[in-house]
Amino acid sequence: MEQMKANVLLDAKGLACPMPIVRTKKMMNTMEAGQVLEVQATDKGSKADLKAWAERTGHQYLGTLEEGPVLKHYLRKASGEETIERKHPYVVTNAELANKLTEVTSIVVLDVREAAEYAFKHIPNAVSIPLGELENRMHELNKSNEIFVVCRTGNRSDLAAQKLIENGFTHVVNVIPGMSQWSGKTTGVTN
């Protein structure tokens, strides 16, 4: 296979979400429009994360090549007119979700972290659909339900919430800061 050419190389190997996106965003800010960035990462979730981030910000996600444990992601920096980062407007804190879970039983907690993250620790009864699978599995969710989307830090859940709204879901809320600081009830293989 022909070697891919990139203008800038970013080493994000060994970093977990949200760091590959944080570093990518910083690097993109230093690049010129039209340049290609190669992000090398080992976090399996980085493919879905970077693709969704690029779509949200207007940059172009070109694709990912796998070389052993290393994922090489290629993104093209868009011009200033192309880049408008959107944020999902409806958010609640971890504490607000914990309170809601004690009061209301009809809400859906959607966990968009990777399957392994979910397996070790998750909110009881949360539905697990990793961000990278959401497009193909949205049909598993009821569009009229109140859906609270959670991830580790609020970044992937923000992207997932936007994607759900774009696909006709009406009651979608992003939970921040997410599982990294969740102090409510959890279950998982280590509990």
C-alpha positions as protocol buffer text, in pm:
chain_id: "A"
residue {
  index: 1
  type: MET
  ca { x: 0 y: 0 z: 0 }
}
residue {
  index: 2
  type: GLU
  ca { x: 118 y: 350 z: -82 }
}
residue {
  index: 3
  type: GLN
  ca { x: 241 y: 557 z: 214 }
}
residue {
  index: 4
  type: MET
  ca { x: -10 y: 826 z: 312 }
}
residue {
  index: 5
  type: LYS
  ca { x: 123 y: 1179 z: 305 }
}
residue {
  index: 6
  type: ALA
  ca { x: 35 y: 1421 z: 581 }
}
residue {
  index: 7
  type: ASN
  ca { x: 157 y: 1775 z: 644 }
}
residue {
  index: 8
  type: VAL
  ca { x: 165 y: 1731 z: 1021 }
}
residue {
  index: 9
  type: LEU
  ca { x: 204 y: 1426 z: 1248 }
}
residue {
  index: 10
  type: LEU
  ca { x: 49 y: 1413 z: 1597 }
}
residue {
  index: 11
  type: ASP
  ca { x: 151 y: 1135 z: 1837 }
}
residue {
  index: 12
  type: ALA
  ca { x: -145 y: 1055 z: 2062 }
}
residue {
  index: 13
  type: LYS
  ca { x: -42 y: 695 z: 2136 }
}
residue {
  index: 14
  type: GLY
  ca { x: -120 y: 584 z: 2491 }
}
residue {
  index: 15
  type: LEU
  ca { x: -373 y: 863 z: 2548 }
}
residue {
  index: 16
  type: ALA
  ca { x: -738 y: 797 z: 2639 }
}
residue {
  index: 17
  type: CYS
  ca { x: -1047 y: 1005 z: 2564 }
}
residue {
  index: 18
  type: PRO
  ca { x: -1070 y: 1301 z: 2554 }
}
residue {
  index: 19
  type: MET
  ca { x: -695 y: 1364 z: 2508 }
}
residue {
  index: 20
  type: PRO
  ca { x: -664 y: 1258 z: 2140 }
}
residue {
  index: 21
  type: ILE
  ca { x: -938 y: 1509 z: 2052 }
}
residue {
  index: 22
  type: VAL
  ca { x: -792 y: 1780 z: 2279 }
}
residue {
  index: 23
  type: ARG
  ca { x: -449 y: 1741 z: 2117 }
}
residue {
  index: 24
  type: THR
  ca { x: -600 y: 1722 z: 1767 }
}
residue {
  index: 25
  type: LYS
  ca { x: -794 y: 2043 z: 1824 }
}
residue {
  index: 26
  type: LYS
  ca { x: -480 y: 2224 z: 1947 }
}
residue {
  index: 27
  type: MET
  ca { x: -276 y: 2098 z: 1651 }
}
residue {
  index: 28
  type: MET
  ca { x: -549 y: 2194 z: 1400 }
}
residue {
  index: 29
  type: ASN
  ca { x: -540 y: 2549 z: 1540 }
}
residue {
  index: 30
  type: THR
  ca { x: -173 y: 2577 z: 1433 }
}
residue {
  index: 31
  type: MET
  ca { x: -227 y: 2441 z: 1081 }
}
residue {
  index: 32
  type: GLU
  ca { x: -322 y: 2613 z: 756 }
}
residue {
  index: 33
  type: ALA
  ca { x: -650 y: 2539 z: 576 }
}
residue {
  index: 34
  type: GLY
  ca { x: -620 y: 2241 z: 343 }
}
residue {
  index: 35
  type: GLN
  ca { x: -334 y: 2075 z: 530 }
}
residue {
  index: 36
  type: VAL
  ca { x: -367 y: 1711 z: 634 }
}
residue {
  index: 37
  type: LEU
  ca { x: -305 y: 1592 z: 990 }
}
residue {
  index: 38
  type: GLU
  ca { x: -208 y: 1235 z: 1075 }
}
residue {
  index: 39
  type: VAL
  ca { x: -306 y: 1144 z: 1432 }
}
residue {
  index: 40
  type: GLN
  ca { x: -146 y: 826 z: 1563 }
}
residue {
  index: 41
  type: ALA
  ca { x: -346 y: 677 z: 1850 }
}
residue {
  index: 42
  type: THR
  ca { x: -388 y: 349 z: 2036 }
}
residue {
  index: 43
  type: ASP
  ca { x: -728 y: 427 z: 2192 }
}
residue {
  index: 44
  type: LYS
  ca { x: -979 y: 214 z: 1997 }
}
residue {
  index: 45
  type: GLY
  ca { x: -1251 y: 471 z: 2061 }
}
residue {
  index: 46
  type: SER
  ca { x: -1046 y: 743 z: 1891 }
}
residue {
  index: 47
  type: LYS
  ca { x: -1175 y: 647 z: 1546 }
}
residue {
  index: 48
  type: ALA
  ca { x: -1539 y: 726 z: 1628 }
}
residue {
  index: 49
  type: ASP
  ca { x: -1437 y: 1022 z: 1844 }
}
residue {
  index: 50
  type: LEU
  ca { x: -1220 y: 1191 z: 1578 }
}
residue {
  index: 51
  type: LYS
  ca { x: -1467 y: 1121 z: 1298 }
}
residue {
  index: 52
  type: ALA
  ca { x: -1754 y: 1273 z: 1499 }
}
residue {
  index: 53
  type: TRP
  ca { x: -1537 y: 1568 z: 1609 }
}
residue {
  index: 54
  type: ALA
  ca { x: -1436 y: 1641 z: 1249 }
}
residue {
  index: 55
  type: GLU
  ca { x: -1799 y: 1630 z: 1135 }
}
residue {
  index: 56
  type: ARG
  ca { x: -1904 y: 1859 z: 1419 }
}
residue {
  index: 57
  type: THR
  ca { x: -1631 y: 2117 z: 1353 }
}
residue {
  index: 58
  type: GLY
  ca { x: -1641 y: 2114 z: 973 }
}
residue {
  index: 59
  type: HIS
  ca { x: -1299 y: 1956 z: 926 }
}
residue {
  index: 60
  type: GLN
  ca { x: -1281 y: 1661 z: 688 }
}
residue {
  index: 61
  type: TYR
  ca { x: -1229 y: 1312 z: 830 }
}
residue {
  index: 62
  type: LEU
  ca { x: -1043 y: 1127 z: 552 }
}
residue {
  index: 63
  type: GLY
  ca { x: -1013 y: 784 z: 712 }
}
residue {
  index: 64
  type: THR
  ca { x: -817 y: 557 z: 943 }
}
residue {
  index: 65
  type: LEU
  ca { x: -550 y: 298 z: 871 }
}
residue {
  index: 66
  type: GLU
  ca { x: -465 y: 29 z: 1127 }
}
residue {
  index: 67
  type: GLU
  ca { x: -105 y: -79 z: 1169 }
}
residue {
  index: 68
  type: GLY
  ca { x: -100 y: -332 z: 1453 }
}
residue {
  index: 69
  type: PRO
  ca { x: -213 y: -157 z: 1771 }
}
residue {
  index: 70
  type: VAL
  ca { x: -170 y: 191 z: 1615 }
}
residue {
  index: 71
  type: LEU
  ca { x: -459 y: 369 z: 1447 }
}
residue {
  index: 72
  type: LYS
  ca { x: -351 y: 634 z: 1197 }
}
residue {
  index: 73
  type: HIS
  ca { x: -629 y: 887 z: 1152 }
}
residue {
  index: 74
  type: TYR
  ca { x: -619 y: 1138 z: 868 }
}
residue {
  index: 75
  type: LEU
  ca { x: -802 y: 1471 z: 888 }
}
residue {
  index: 76
  type: ARG
  ca { x: -797 y: 1772 z: 654 }
}
residue {
  index: 77
  type: LYS
  ca { x: -821 y: 2118 z: 806 }
}
residue {
  index: 78
  type: ALA
  ca { x: -1110 y: 2316 z: 668 }
}
residue {
  index: 79
  type: SER
  ca { x: -1105 y: 2687 z: 592 }
}
residue {
  index: 80
  type: GLY
  ca { x: -1241 y: 2930 z: 852 }
}
residue {
  index: 81
  type: GLU
  ca { x: -1584 y: 2943 z: 688 }
}
residue {
  index: 82
  type: GLU
  ca { x: -1613 y: 2564 z: 713 }
}
residue {
  index: 83
  type: THR
  ca { x: -1536 y: 2532 z: 1085 }
}
residue {
  index: 84
  type: ILE
  ca { x: -1818 y: 2605 z: 1324 }
}
residue {
  index: 85
  type: GLU
  ca { x: -1803 y: 2381 z: 1629 }
}
residue {
  index: 86
  type: ARG
  ca { x: -2151 y: 2305 z: 1756 }
}
residue {
  index: 87
  type: LYS
  ca { x: -2237 y: 2208 z: 2110 }
}
residue {
  index: 88
  type: HIS
  ca { x: -2557 y: 2033 z: 2213 }
}
residue {
  index: 89
  type: PRO
  ca { x: -2758 y: 2300 z: 2398 }
}
residue {
  index: 90
  type: TYR
  ca { x: -2934 y: 2076 z: 2651 }
}
residue {
  index: 91
  type: VAL
  ca { x: -2711 y: 1959 z: 2936 }
}
residue {
  index: 92
  type: VAL
  ca { x: -2745 y: 1842 z: 3295 }
}
residue {
  index: 93
  type: THR
  ca { x: -2487 y: 1774 z: 3560 }
}
residue {
  index: 94
  type: ASN
  ca { x: -2413 y: 1432 z: 3708 }
}
residue {
  index: 95
  type: ALA
  ca { x: -2597 y: 1538 z: 4026 }
}
residue {
  index: 96
  type: GLU
  ca { x: -2907 y: 1642 z: 3830 }
}
residue {
  index: 97
  type: LEU
  ca { x: -2915 y: 1305 z: 3652 }
}
residue {
  index: 98
  type: ALA
  ca { x: -2866 y: 1117 z: 3982 }
}
residue {
  index: 99
  type: ASN
  ca { x: -3165 y: 1306 z: 4127 }
}
residue {
  index: 100
  type: LYS
  ca { x: -3376 y: 1237 z: 3819 }
}
residue {
  index: 101
  type: LEU
  ca { x: -3296 y: 864 z: 3841 }
}
residue {
  index: 102
  type: THR
  ca { x: -3441 y: 852 z: 4193 }
}
residue {
  index: 103
  type: GLU
  ca { x: -3757 y: 1042 z: 4089 }
}
residue {
  index: 104
  type: VAL
  ca { x: -3842 y: 922 z: 3738 }
}
residue {
  index: 105
  type: THR
  ca { x: -3826 y: 566 z: 3608 }
}
residue {
  index: 106
  type: SER
  ca { x: -3921 y: 631 z: 3246 }
}
residue {
  index: 107
  type: ILE
  ca { x: -3598 y: 800 z: 3135 }
}
residue {
  index: 108
  type: VAL
  ca { x: -3331 y: 628 z: 2927 }
}
residue {
  index: 109
  type: VAL
  ca { x: -2962 y: 660 z: 3010 }
}
residue {
  index: 110
  type: LEU
  ca { x: -2760 y: 602 z: 2692 }
}
residue {
  index: 111
  type: ASP
  ca { x: -2392 y: 519 z: 2754 }
}
residue {
  index: 112
  type: VAL
  ca { x: -2187 y: 588 z: 2439 }
}
residue {
  index: 113
  type: ARG
  ca { x: -1850 y: 477 z: 2577 }
}
residue {
  index: 114
  type: GLU
  ca { x: -1672 y: 172 z: 2436 }
}
residue {
  index: 115
  type: ALA
  ca { x: -1807 y: -170 z: 2542 }
}
residue {
  index: 116
  type: ALA
  ca { x: -1511 y: -237 z: 2774 }
}
residue {
  index: 117
  type: GLU
  ca { x: -1556 y: 96 z: 2954 }
}
residue {
  index: 118
  type: TYR
  ca { x: -1924 y: 15 z: 3002 }
}
residue {
  index: 119
  type: ALA
  ca { x: -1856 y: -341 z: 3122 }
}
residue {
  index: 120
  type: PHE
  ca { x: -1635 y: -232 z: 3410 }
}
residue {
  index: 121
  type: LYS
  ca { x: -1853 y: 50 z: 3545 }
}
residue {
  index: 122
  type: HIS
  ca { x: -2187 y: 192 z: 3433 }
}
residue {
  index: 123
  type: ILE
  ca { x: -2509 y: 341 z: 3563 }
}
residue {
  index: 124
  type: PRO
  ca { x: -2758 y: 59 z: 3639 }
}
residue {
  index: 125
  type: ASN
  ca { x: -2997 y: -10 z: 3346 }
}
residue {
  index: 126
  type: ALA
  ca { x: -2803 y: 220 z: 3111 }
}
residue {
  index: 127
  type: VAL
  ca { x: -2823 y: 122 z: 2744 }
}
residue {
  index: 128
  type: SER
  ca { x: -2479 y: 64 z: 2591 }
}
residue {
  index: 129
  type: ILE
  ca { x: -2435 y: 184 z: 2232 }
}
residue {
  index: 130
  type: PRO
  ca { x: -2076 y: 299 z: 2163 }
}
residue {
  index: 131
  type: LEU
  ca { x: -2057 y: 625 z: 1965 }
}
residue {
  index: 132
  type: GLY
  ca { x: -1907 y: 444 z: 1665 }
}
residue {
  index: 133
  type: GLU
  ca { x: -2212 y: 214 z: 1647 }
}
residue {
  index: 134
  type: LEU
  ca { x: -2480 y: 478 z: 1713 }
}
residue {
  index: 135
  type: GLU
  ca { x: -2556 y: 549 z: 1345 }
}
residue {
  index: 136
  type: ASN
  ca { x: -2642 y: 182 z: 1283 }
}
residue {
  index: 137
  type: ARG
  ca { x: -2817 y: 116 z: 1615 }
}
residue {
  index: 138
  type: MET
  ca { x: -3039 y: 424 z: 1663 }
}
residue {
  index: 139
  type: HIS
  ca { x: -3341 y: 210 z: 1578 }
}
residue {
  index: 140
  type: GLU
  ca { x: -3295 y: 41 z: 1919 }
}
residue {
  index: 141
  type: LEU
  ca { x: -3403 y: 366 z: 2087 }
}
residue {
  index: 142
  type: ASN
  ca { x: -3752 y: 518 z: 2105 }
}
residue {
  index: 143
  type: LYS
  ca { x: -3755 y: 870 z: 1955 }
}
residue {
  index: 144
  type: SER
  ca { x: -4017 y: 989 z: 2204 }
}
residue {
  index: 145
  type: ASN
  ca { x: -3825 y: 882 z: 2520 }
}
residue {
  index: 146
  type: GLU
  ca { x: -3633 y: 1128 z: 2734 }
}
residue {
  index: 147
  type: ILE
  ca { x: -3271 y: 1022 z: 2667 }
}
residue {
  index: 148
  type: PHE
  ca { x: -2977 y: 1124 z: 2886 }
}
residue {
  index: 149
  type: VAL
  ca { x: -2649 y: 1060 z: 2703 }
}
residue {
  index: 150
  type: VAL
  ca { x: -2337 y: 983 z: 2907 }
}
residue {
  index: 151
  type: CYS
  ca { x: -1971 y: 911 z: 2826 }
}
residue {
  index: 152
  type: ARG
  ca { x: -1651 y: 949 z: 3025 }
}
residue {
  index: 153
  type: THR
  ca { x: -1616 y: 1330 z: 3006 }
}
residue {
  index: 154
  type: GLY
  ca { x: -1908 y: 1477 z: 2812 }
}
residue {
  index: 155
  type: ASN
  ca { x: -1737 y: 1499 z: 2472 }
}
residue {
  index: 156
  type: ARG
  ca { x: -1858 y: 1181 z: 2302 }
}
residue {
  index: 157
  type: SER
  ca { x: -2200 y: 1225 z: 2461 }
}
residue {
  index: 158
  type: ASP
  ca { x: -2219 y: 1578 z: 2314 }
}
residue {
  index: 159
  type: LEU
  ca { x: -2152 y: 1436 z: 1967 }
}
residue {
  index: 160
  type: ALA
  ca { x: -2404 y: 1155 z: 2021 }
}
residue {
  index: 161
  type: ALA
  ca { x: -2672 y: 1398 z: 2143 }
}
residue {
  index: 162
  type: GLN
  ca { x: -2628 y: 1611 z: 1830 }
}
residue {
  index: 163
  type: LYS
  ca { x: -2649 y: 1301 z: 1609 }
}
residue {
  index: 164
  type: LEU
  ca { x: -2971 y: 1187 z: 1779 }
}
residue {
  index: 165
  type: ILE
  ca { x: -3135 y: 1529 z: 1739 }
}
residue {
  index: 166
  type: GLU
  ca { x: -3035 y: 1535 z: 1371 }
}
residue {
  index: 167
  type: ASN
  ca { x: -3214 y: 1200 z: 1333 }
}
residue {
  index: 168
  type: GLY
  ca { x: -3548 y: 1306 z: 1479 }
}
residue {
  index: 169
  type: PHE
  ca { x: -3505 y: 1237 z: 1852 }
}
residue {
  index: 170
  type: THR
  ca { x: -3678 y: 1513 z: 2047 }
}
residue {
  index: 171
  type: HIS
  ca { x: -3581 y: 1484 z: 2416 }
}
residue {
  index: 172
  type: VAL
  ca { x: -3202 y: 1442 z: 2430 }
}
residue {
  index: 173
  type: VAL
  ca { x: -2981 y: 1572 z: 2711 }
}
residue {
  index: 174
  type: ASN
  ca { x: -2600 y: 1556 z: 2745 }
}
residue {
  index: 175
  type: VAL
  ca { x: -2469 y: 1463 z: 3093 }
}
residue {
  index: 176
  type: ILE
  ca { x: -2154 y: 1643 z: 3204 }
}
residue {
  index: 177
  type: PRO
  ca { x: -1890 y: 1575 z: 3324 }
}
residue {
  index: 178
  type: GLY
  ca { x: -1993 y: 1210 z: 3279 }
}
residue {
  index: 179
  type: MET
  ca { x: -1861 y: 885 z: 3420 }
}
residue {
  index: 180
  type: SER
  ca { x: -1515 y: 1022 z: 3505 }
}
residue {
  index: 181
  type: GLN
  ca { x: -1678 y: 1199 z: 3801 }
}
residue {
  index: 182
  type: TRP
  ca { x: -1995 y: 995 z: 3852 }
}
residue {
  index: 183
  type: SER
  ca { x: -2059 y: 934 z: 4223 }
}
residue {
  index: 184
  type: GLY
  ca { x: -2406 y: 781 z: 4193 }
}
residue {
  index: 185
  type: LYS
  ca { x: -2489 y: 409 z: 4183 }
}
residue {
  index: 186
  type: THR
  ca { x: -2291 y: 193 z: 3941 }
}
residue {
  index: 187
  type: THR
  ca { x: -2271 y: -168 z: 3840 }
}
residue {
  index: 188
  type: GLY
  ca { x: -2021 y: -366 z: 3636 }
}
residue {
  index: 189
  type: VAL
  ca { x: -1788 y: -663 z: 3635 }
}
residue {
  index: 190
  type: THR
  ca { x: -1590 y: -533 z: 3935 }
}
residue {
  index: 191
  type: ASN
  ca { x: -1891 y: -443 z: 4152 }
}
